[in-house]
Amino acid sequence: MARWLGQQPVAADAGALQAQLDRYREAYNHRGHQVHAGKTPQQRFEAGPLAGPDPTRGQPHTVTTHTVTTHTVTARGVIGVNGALIGLGRSHAGATATVFRTGNDLAVFINNTLLGQLTIDRTRRYQRLPQLP
């Protein structure tokens, strides 16, 4: 662009310079380019985004931890897991719940019986454990 502008007459004011830049952009965007397989930049733009590198490549790898915890079910039928309140039902009040957690995924057991599974929704503080069929 600088080379092209150097070959143009000196612009008298900002409006004339803008007109020169507009002409350059129009010519540039509508001529074929070797890097775009002969397509113009405008044609390449209209075709959509180019494939690129994996955006997660080179990012630190997060190790998923697995935890097992036990909780006493409250009189209201709730346990607290990692900042979330999980409703199990009042019928389980006083029972000991064993929770297997991987990230936000939970499996809740009472007396070695799977009560249900849940993925914690971090946008809500209270969530009810779905009952198994």
N, C-alpha and C positions, 0 to 999 in steps of 0.2 A: 504494500500500500504506500509506504514512504517513497519507494522508487517511482511508482506511478504518479503520486502527487508532485514529485520533483520535476516531472515532465510536463506538468500542467501550468498554465499561466497563474501567477500569484493571485489569490483571491482578494478582492477588494474589501470584503467584510465577512463576518461570521456566516451570513446567509449564503454568500457565494461559495464559501468553503464547504458548508453543509451540502450544497447542490453538487459539488465535485465529489464529496464522499458518497452521496447517494448514487451517483453514476458509477463509481467504482464498485460499490456493493452490488448493484444490479448486474454489472458485467461479471463480477467474480462469482456470484451465486448461480449464474446461468451458463457457465462454460464447463466443459468436461474436465474431470480431474483423474489422473492416473490412480491415485489412492482410492478412488471410489469406483473403480472398474469402468471409467469413462462416463459415469453419471455426473450430473452437475450437483453441487452442494444442495441446491434446492430439491432436486429429485431424491437425493439421499436423505434429507431431512423429512420429506413427506413419506418415505418408506418406513419410518419408525426408528426406534433406538437400535444401536449396534449391540451385538453381544459383547460382554465385557468380562473382566475377571470376577471371580466369586467374591462378593463383598465381605464374606466372613473369613476369607483366607488371610492368614497372618494375624488374625485376632487371637487373643488369649483363649485357650480352651477352658471351658468351665467344667469342672469335675462335678458330676451329680452325686450327691451324697444320699445314702439310704439310712434312715433312722427308724428305730423301733422305740416307742414310748408307751407308758401306761398312764391312764387317766381315770380318776374316779368320776363317774357320771353324776352331775349335780341333781338336786331335787327336781329341777325343771327339765332334766333329760338332756343336758348339754355338756360337752367337753370343750376345752380350749386347746387348739392345735396351732402353734406358730402364729399367734395373733388373730386367728379366726375362731369363731364360735360355731361348733358343729352340733346341730340338733339331732339326737339319736332317738328321742321319745322318752316320755316320763316313765314308761314301763321299765326302763333300764336304770332308773335312779338308784344310786348306791353301788351299782355294778362296776367292775374294773374293766375298762376298755383298753385293748392293746391296739396301737395304731402303727402301721407300717407306712412310712412316708418316703417318697422319692420326689424331691422338688415340691411341687404343689399337688401331687397325686397321692391320695390316701386310700388305704384299705383298713377298715375298722372291724375288729373281732371282739366278741364277748364270749367267754367260756369256749374258746377255740372254734367258734362258729363265725363265719364271715357275715357281718351285719350289713355291710354295703361298701361301695367305693365312690370316691368323689374327687374331682379336681377342684381345688380351692380357687374361688373367684376373688381375686384381690380387690375388686371394686366393691365388694360387699363384706361386712363384718360377720353377719350371721348367715349360715347356710344349713339347710336341712339335708341330712344324709339320705340319698335315694334308697328306698327299700328294694331288696332283691325280690324277684318273682317267686 
